[in-house]
């Protein structure tokens, strides 16, 4: 019986050790699961914060765009008002008052120029310049004694650039090359 008791004691010890190992393994797995849940919660919060940031940023951009648009409109409204005054004044003016009307139109043009300049808009040079397809659109060619071939003779519509970027190409008439003229 001594041997049986010894075997039972050994089995009991082994069972206790197995139970401890299983308990430790389960506890470790539980801790690992808890850590994973914590990471997942933090990740979900970070995702939600990021989505909220995107929405807030988009709302601010829209607000800035609206504010910029409003600022530009506020700058052009006085010019529009002056055009209205000039238009209604022309209907009442006499031939002798045409000089005053022309000076008013010239003033309005200067107002436009000041606003465009303030926003970094510059007119593209045309007449006498070498034709450049990046800046100019040829609307036609004509013979010329004054300009050599490929030079711009006349501007049909002005072109503009803003801070180095082309806003609108200039539409022009260019001089024919001599070989084309004959």
matplotlib code that plots the C-alpha trace (Angstrom):
import matplotlib.pyplot as plt

x = [0.0, 2.9, 3.5, -0.1, -0.1, 3.1, 1.5, -1.6, 0.5, 2.4, -0.8, -2.2, 0.9, 0.8, -2.9, -2.2, 0.6, -1.6, -4.4, -2.0, -0.6, -4.1, -5.2, -2.1, -2.6, -6.3, -5.4, -2.7, -5.2, -7.7, -5.1, -4.1, -7.8, -8.3, -5.2, -6.5, -9.9, -8.2, -6.2, -9.3, -11.3, -8.4, -8.2, -12.0, -11.8, -8.9, -10.9, -13.9, -11.6, -10.1, -13.5, -14.6, -11.4, -12.1, -15.7, -14.5, -11.8, -14.2, -16.6, -13.9, -12.8, -16.3, -16.5, -13.2, -14.3, -17.6, -15.7, -13.3, -16.1, -17.9, -14.7, -14.2, -17.9, -17.6, -14.7, -16.6, -19.9, -18.8, -17.5, -20.9, -22.6, -20.4, -21.3, -25.0, -24.5, -22.6, -25.3, -28.2, -26.2, -25.5, -29.2, -29.7, -26.4, -26.0, -23.3, -21.4, -21.2, -19.6, -16.2, -17.4, -19.0, -15.8, -13.8, -16.3, -15.8, -12.1, -12.4, -14.4, -11.7, -9.1, -11.1, -11.2, -7.5, -6.8, -8.9, -7.3, -3.8, -4.6, -5.5, -2.3, -4.0, -1.9, -2.7, -0.8, 1.3, 0.2, 0.8, 4.4, 5.2, 6.2, 3.3, 3.3, 0.7, 0.8, -0.2, -2.0, -4.7, -4.4, -7.7, -6.2, -3.2, -2.9, -0.2, 1.7, 4.4, 4.7, 5.3, 7.5, 5.9, 4.9, 4.5, 1.2, -0.4, -3.7, -5.4, -9.0, -9.5, -7.1, -5.6, -4.8, -2.5, -2.8, 0.2, 2.0, -0.9, -2.8, -6.4, -7.4, -5.3, -5.2, -7.0, -4.8, -4.2, -0.7, 1.4, 2.0, 5.5, 6.9, 6.8, 3.1, 2.3, 3.3]
y = [0.0, 2.3, 2.2, 3.0, 6.0, 7.2, 6.9, 8.7, 11.5, 11.8, 11.9, 14.4, 16.6, 16.2, 17.1, 20.1, 21.2, 20.7, 22.6, 25.5, 25.5, 25.5, 28.2, 30.3, 29.7, 30.7, 33.8, 34.7, 34.3, 36.4, 39.1, 38.9, 39.2, 42.2, 43.9, 43.2, 44.6, 47.7, 48.2, 47.7, 50.3, 52.8, 52.1, 52.6, 55.9, 57.0, 56.2, 58.1, 61.1, 61.0, 61.0, 63.9, 65.8, 65.2, 66.5, 69.5, 70.3, 70.0, 72.3, 74.9, 74.7, 75.4, 78.3, 79.7, 79.4, 81.2, 83.9, 84.4, 84.5, 87.1, 89.2, 89.2, 90.1, 93.0, 94.3, 94.1, 95.5, 99.2, 98.6, 97.2, 100.2, 102.6, 100.7, 101.1, 104.9, 105.2, 103.4, 105.4, 108.6, 107.9, 107.7, 111.3, 112.8, 115.0, 114.9, 117.6, 115.4, 112.4, 113.3, 113.0, 109.7, 108.4, 109.5, 107.6, 104.4, 104.9, 105.2, 101.9, 100.2, 101.4, 100.1, 96.6, 96.8, 97.6, 94.7, 92.2, 93.4, 92.9, 89.3, 88.7, 88.7, 90.0, 90.6, 88.5, 90.6, 90.2, 92.7, 92.6, 89.4, 86.1, 83.7, 81.2, 78.5, 78.2, 81.8, 82.6, 81.1, 82.0, 83.1, 83.7, 84.8, 87.9, 89.4, 92.3, 94.8, 95.9, 92.5, 89.6, 86.1, 84.5, 87.8, 88.9, 91.7, 92.1, 91.0, 89.7, 88.9, 89.6, 86.7, 86.6, 84.7, 84.5, 83.9, 82.2, 80.1, 80.7, 81.7, 82.5, 82.4, 85.5, 85.2, 86.8, 87.3, 86.6, 87.7, 85.1, 83.9, 85.2, 81.8, 81.6, 85.0, 84.3]
z = [0.0, 0.5, -3.2, -4.0, -1.6, -3.2, -6.6, -5.4, -3.9, -7.1, -9.2, -6.8, -7.2, -11.0, -11.0, -8.8, -11.1, -14.2, -12.6, -11.7, -15.3, -16.7, -14.3, -15.2, -18.9, -18.7, -16.6, -19.2, -22.0, -20.2, -19.6, -23.3, -24.3, -22.0, -23.5, -27.0, -26.1, -24.7, -27.9, -30.0, -27.9, -28.2, -32.0, -32.4, -30.4, -32.6, -35.7, -34.4, -33.5, -36.9, -38.6, -36.4, -37.4, -41.1, -40.7, -38.8, -41.3, -44.2, -42.4, -41.8, -45.5, -46.6, -44.2, -45.4, -49.0, -48.3, -46.4, -49.3, -51.8, -49.7, -49.4, -53.2, -53.7, -51.2, -53.3, -56.6, -55.4, -55.4, -59.0, -60.0, -58.3, -60.3, -63.6, -62.7, -62.1, -65.4, -67.3, -65.9, -66.2, -69.9, -70.6, -69.2, -70.5, -73.5, -76.2, -74.3, -71.2, -72.9, -71.6, -68.0, -68.8, -70.4, -67.3, -65.2, -67.2, -67.0, -63.2, -63.1, -65.2, -62.8, -59.8, -61.5, -62.1, -58.4, -57.2, -59.7, -58.8, -55.1, -55.8, -57.8, -61.2, -64.0, -67.7, -70.2, -72.6, -76.2, -79.0, -80.3, -78.2, -79.7, -79.9, -77.0, -77.1, -73.3, -72.9, -76.2, -78.4, -82.1, -83.5, -86.9, -89.0, -91.1, -93.3, -91.7, -92.7, -89.1, -87.4, -88.3, -88.6, -85.4, -83.5, -82.1, -84.1, -82.3, -79.1, -79.5, -75.8, -72.9, -71.0, -67.3, -64.9, -61.1, -59.0, -61.9, -63.1, -66.2, -65.5, -69.1, -72.2, -74.4, -77.8, -80.5, -84.2, -85.2, -88.2, -90.9, -91.6, -94.9, -96.5, -95.7, -97.0, -100.6]

ax = plt.figure().add_subplot(projection="3d")
ax.plot(x, y, z, "-o")
ax.set_aspect("equal")
plt.show()
